[in-house]
Amino acid sequence: MVKKRHTAQDAGESIPAVAFAAPAGRPAGVEVLTLAELRERADACALAVPHRPDFHHLLVVDEGRLRHTVDFRKYELSVNDWMWVRPGQVHHFGNLSGVEGRLVLFESGFLDPATAAAARLEDWFGPAVHHPEGEQARAVDCALRHLHQEFGALRGLPLEVHIEVLRHLLAVLVLRASRMSAPAGGSEARGGAGAVRGEGEGRAPDGDGVCEASETFLRFRDAVERGFTRSRRVEDYARQLGYSPRTLSRATAAATGVGAKEFIDRRVVLEAKRLLAHGDQTAARIAVRLGFADAANFAKFFQHRTGSTPISFRTEVRGPA
C-alpha cells in the first residue's frame, strides 16, 4: 500500500514521509480498499503516528465513528462523512476498531491535468471534512462504488485499458468530491487535551470561493507552495508571476478571504507548527529551514502570528517532557 521514505531534507525531522507504493499486481497510482483491509495490512501504531504522505486520502465512514487529526485539527467523522487529506498534510488515524469505511489512495499525477485543475487537487486551503446530503451524497457514493468494483476487476480487460477505466472513474469521483459541502459548524472535536486549534490555516471561507478561484490566485498559490521557505514577500511572487502585488492580493482575498501577505504567512506558520510538533529540530534549525535569518527573527514572527513562542507551542502540543 505505502512505504516510508526519508530524504536528506528530512534528516533530523521526526515526521515520516510516506510515498505511494502500489500493491503487487495492481496498477500504480491508485488503490481502493476498506478500513477492514487497512487494519489487516497496516500496524495500528504506525497509523497512529503523525506522518506526511505524498498522495491523497479520500475516505468515507460507513459504520461507527472515526477520530482523525489533520494539521493540528481533531475531527470526529460519523456515518456518511467524508474526509480528504491532501499530499503534504500531516495527519494520523485514531482508533480504527469498530469503524468501517472505504478509502481511496491516489497520486495527483494519476489524473489528467484538466481534471486535477478542475478538482483543485493541491488545494491545501480547502476543508478536510465534508458531509454531503441528498442527491449529492448519492452521486459521490455511486462514483466510489463503481471505482471500487472496477479496481477489483483485474480480469476481462487488458491492463492498459483497465488503468484508463480506473483513471476515468477516479476523475468522476474527485470531481464529485471536490464539490461536496462542508458540514455546518464543522465536525471538529471540541476541547480535549492536545486539541490544538489552528488560526485559520487550511481553512477556506464558507461557500464556493475556492471552487471559483481565479487563475491568478491558483498560480500564486502554487508559487507560494514552492517558494515559501525562500520568500515571504508578496513583491517577489508578483515579479515572478508577472502581476502587481495589488492584483495578487485582490485575487487571493476573493478566493480565500485573506490578502496575499496573510496567505503566505499562514503557510509559513503551518509548516513551522508541523516541524515543532512532530520533529525534534531546534528552533534555530527550523528557522534556517523556513528561510529566517536567525532563531530570534523566527521566534518574533511565530509569536506575533500565534501568540506563543516556538518552544511554548511545542510544549503545549506535546505536553511536559
C-alpha positions in Angstrom: 0.0 0.0 0.0 2.5 2.6 1.1 6.1 2.8 2.1 8.1 5.2 4.3 10.9 7.2 2.9 13.4 9.6 4.4 15.2 12.2 2.3 18.2 14.4 3.0 15.7 17.2 3.6 14.0 15.1 6.3 17.2 14.4 8.2 16.6 15.4 11.8 12.8 15.6 11.3 10.6 13.1 13.0 7.6 13.4 10.6 7.8 10.2 8.5 7.4 11.0 4.8 5.3 8.3 3.1 5.4 7.5 -0.6 2.8 5.7 -2.6 3.6 2.1 -3.5 1.1 0.0 -5.5 0.2 -3.4 -4.2 1.7 -6.3 -6.1 -0.1 -7.0 -9.3 -2.1 -3.7 -9.1 -1.8 -0.6 -11.3 0.4 2.1 -10.0 -1.1 5.4 -8.9 -4.4 4.4 -7.2 -5.6 2.0 -4.6 -9.2 1.4 -3.3 -9.6 -0.6 0.0 -11.8 -0.9 3.0 -10.8 0.2 6.5 -11.0 -3.5 7.5 -8.3 -4.2 4.8 -6.3 -1.3 6.1 -6.4 -2.7 9.6 -5.2 -6.1 8.4 -2.3 -4.6 6.4 -1.0 -1.8 8.5 0.3 -1.6 12.0 -2.1 0.3 14.2 0.7 2.0 16.0 2.2 3.2 12.7 -1.2 4.6 11.6 -1.5 6.5 14.9 1.9 8.2 14.4 1.8 11.6 12.6 3.0 11.1 9.1 3.2 13.1 5.9 2.1 11.2 2.8 2.8 12.5 -0.7 -0.5 11.2 -2.0 -4.2 11.8 -1.4 -6.5 10.0 1.1 -10.2 10.2 0.3 -12.2 8.4 3.0 -15.9 7.8 3.8 -17.3 6.3 7.0 -19.9 3.6 6.6 -20.2 2.5 10.2 -19.1 3.7 13.6 -17.2 6.9 14.4 -13.7 7.7 13.3 -11.3 10.2 15.0 -8.7 11.7 12.8 -6.2 14.5 13.2 -5.1 16.7 10.2 -2.6 19.5 10.8 -3.5 20.0 14.5 -7.2 19.9 14.0 -9.1 16.9 15.5 -12.1 15.6 13.6 -14.7 13.0 14.5 -16.4 11.5 11.5 -19.8 9.8 11.6 -21.6 7.7 9.0 -21.6 9.2 5.5 -18.9 11.8 6.5 -16.1 12.2 4.0 -12.5 13.3 4.7 -10.0 14.4 2.1 -6.3 14.6 3.2 -4.0 16.1 0.6 -0.3 15.5 -0.1 2.0 17.2 2.4 -0.6 17.4 5.2 0.5 15.8 8.4 -2.2 13.5 9.8 -2.8 10.4 11.8 -5.6 7.9 12.5 -7.3 7.4 15.8 -8.6 4.0 16.9 -9.9 2.1 13.9 -11.5 -0.7 15.8 -15.3 -0.6 15.4 -15.1 1.7 12.4 -15.9 0.6 8.8 -15.5 2.6 5.7 -13.8 2.9 2.3 -10.6 4.6 1.4 -9.1 5.7 -1.9 -5.4 6.4 -2.1 -4.1 8.1 -5.2 -1.3 10.2 -6.6 -2.1 13.5 -8.2 -0.2 12.5 -11.3 -2.6 9.6 -11.9 -5.2 12.0 -13.1 -5.0 14.1 -16.3 -4.1 17.8 -15.8 -7.5 19.1 -16.7 -9.2 17.0 -14.0 -6.5 17.9 -11.5 -7.1 21.6 -12.1 -10.9 21.4 -12.1 -10.9 19.4 -8.8 -8.3 21.7 -7.1 -6.2 18.6 -6.1 -3.4 20.6 -4.5 -5.6 23.0 -2.6 -4.3 22.7 1.0 -6.5 25.7 1.8 -9.7 23.6 1.4 -11.8 21.9 4.1 -10.8 18.4 5.2 -14.2 17.1 6.2 -17.4 17.1 4.2 -21.0 15.9 4.9 -22.9 15.6 1.6 -26.6 15.1 1.7 -29.4 14.0 -0.6 -28.6 13.7 -4.3 -25.0 15.0 -3.7 -24.3 12.1 -1.3 -25.8 9.5 -3.6 -23.8 10.7 -6.5 -20.4 10.6 -4.8 -21.2 7.3 -3.2 -22.2 5.8 -6.6 -18.9 7.1 -8.0 -16.9 5.4 -5.3 -18.8 2.1 -5.5 -18.1 2.0 -9.3 -14.4 2.8 -8.8 -14.1 0.1 -6.0 -15.8 -2.5 -8.2 -13.6 -1.8 -11.2 -10.4 -1.8 -9.0 -11.1 -5.4 -8.0 -11.9 -6.5 -11.6 -8.5 -7.3 -12.9 -9.7 -9.8 -15.4 -11.6 -9.2 -18.6 -9.6 -6.2 -19.9 -6.0 -5.6 -21.0 -4.0 -3.9 -18.2 -3.6 -0.6 -20.1 -7.4 -0.4 -20.7 -8.1 -1.3 -17.1 -5.8 1.6 -16.0 -7.7 4.0 -18.2 -11.0 2.9 -16.9 -9.7 3.5 -13.3 -8.4 6.9 -14.3 -11.7 8.0 -15.7 -13.7 6.6 -12.8 -11.4 8.3 -10.3 -11.8 11.5 -12.2 -15.6 11.3 -11.7 -15.1 10.6 -8.0 -12.7 13.5 -7.3 -14.8 16.0 -9.4 -17.9 15.0 -7.4 -15.9 15.1 -4.1 -14.4 18.5 -4.8 -18.0 19.9 -4.9 -19.2 18.4 -1.7 -20.4 20.7 1.0 -18.6 21.0 4.3 -20.8 20.3 7.4 -22.4 23.3 9.0 -20.3 24.2 12.1 -17.7 21.5 11.2 -17.1 18.1 12.7 -14.1 19.0 14.7 -13.8 17.6 18.2 -14.3 20.2 20.8 -11.8 20.7 23.6 -9.7 17.8 25.0 -6.1 17.7 25.9 -3.8 18.5 23.0 -6.6 19.8 20.8 -4.5 22.5 19.2 -6.6 24.8 17.1 -5.1 26.4 14.0 -5.6 30.1 13.5 -7.4 29.5 10.2 -4.7 27.7 8.3 -6.0 25.1 6.0 -9.4 26.8 6.1 -11.3 28.2 3.2 -14.1 30.7 3.8 -17.7 29.4 3.7 -19.2 29.0 0.3 -17.7 28.1 -3.1 -14.9 30.7 -3.2 -12.2 28.1 -3.7 -14.1 26.4 -6.5 -14.3 29.7 -8.3 -10.7 30.7 -7.7 -9.2 32.7 -10.5 -6.2 31.6 -12.5 -4.2 34.4 -10.9 -4.8 33.0 -7.4 -4.1 29.4 -8.4 -0.7 30.4 -9.9 0.1 32.4 -6.8 -0.9 29.6 -4.5 1.3 27.1 -6.4 4.2 29.6 -6.4 3.8 30.0 -2.6 3.9 26.3 -2.1 7.1 26.1 -4.0 8.8 29.1 -2.5 7.5 29.9 1.0 10.8 28.8 2.6 12.7 31.3 0.4 10.5 34.4 0.4 7.6 35.8 2.4 7.4 39.0 0.2 4.3 39.5 -2.0 6.5 41.6 -4.3 8.8 38.7 -5.0 5.9 36.5 -6.1 4.3 39.3 -8.1 7.6 39.8 -10.0 7.9 36.1 -10.6 4.4 35.7 -11.9 4.1 39.0 -13.9 1.4 40.6 -11.7 1.3 43.6 -9.5 1.2 43.0 -5.7 -2.2 44.6 -5.6 -3.6 42.2 -8.2 -2.3 39.2 -6.2 -3.9 40.5 -3.0 -7.2 41.1 -4.7 -7.2 37.6 -6.3 -6.2 36.0 -3.0 -8.8 37.8 -1.0 -11.5 36.9 -3.5 -10.6 33.2 -3.3 -9.7 32.8 0.4 -10.9 35.8 2.3 -7.4 36.9 3.3 -4.8 39.0 1.5 -1.7 37.7 -0.2 0.7 38.5 2.6 -1.6 36.8 5.1 -1.8 33.8 2.9 2.0 33.5 2.7 2.4 33.9 6.5 -0.2 31.3 7.3 1.6 28.8 5.1 4.9 29.5 6.9 3.1 29.2 10.3 1.5 25.9 9.3 4.9 24.4 8.4 6.5 25.8 11.5 3.8 24.2 13.6 4.3 20.9 11.8 8.0 20.9 12.4 7.7 22.0 16.0 5.0 19.5 16.9 6.3 16.4 15.1 10.0 16.9 14.8 13.0 17.2 17.1 14.8 20.0 15.4 15.8 23.1 17.4 14.0 26.4 16.8 17.3 27.6 15.2 17.3 24.7 12.7 13.7 25.3 11.9 14.4 29.0 11.4 17.0 28.2 8.8 14.8 25.7 7.1 12.0 28.2 6.8 14.2 31.0 5.4 14.7 33.2 8.5 17.9 35.0 9.2 18.2 33.6 12.7 16.2 32.0 15.5 15.3 35.4 17.1 13.6 36.6 13.9 11.7 33.3 13.6 10.6 33.4 17.3 9.4 37.0 16.9 7.5 36.1 13.7 6.0 33.0 15.3 4.9 34.7 18.5 3.4 37.6 16.6 1.4 35.2 14.4 0.3 32.7 17.1 0.6 34.4 20.5 3.1 31.7 21.6 6.8 31.2 21.4 8.0 28.2 19.4 9.1 26.4 22.5 5.8 27.1 24.3 3.9 25.8 21.3 5.9 22.6 21.2 5.3 22.1 24.9 1.6 22.8 24.6 1.2 20.2 21.8 3.4 17.5 23.3 2.9 18.1 27.0 5.7 18.4 29.5 8.7 16.3 28.8 
